[in-house]
Amino acid sequence: MEGAAENFEDQPEANSAAVFSMTLGILSLPTFCLPILGPIAIGFGIAGLARADKLGPRTPGKKMALFGIVCGGLSTMVGVVQLILRWL
């Protein structure tokens, strides 16, 4: 059992902001009618990147945060284009 306790202590901290960013980014892509999810995903992604940099190189979540930022940005851009086209 001592080996399991040592393994648990070696685990890096979770980056929940990065997980939220990725989840909201993925959800924002098929739901362009909910334009608020994209900017929220971008915000959580920026927070996740900052947390990953603060906690060090072993902290997971940098790729998840970047993925959330990209998906949220794409969704936001499509939402803005849809708004512009509605006004024309």
Secondary structure, DSSP 8 states (H G I E B T S, - for coil): -HHHHHHHHHS----HHHHHHHHHHHHHTT-TT-TTHHHHHHHHHHHHHHHHHHH-TT-S-HHHHHHHHHHHHHHHHHHHHHHHHHH-
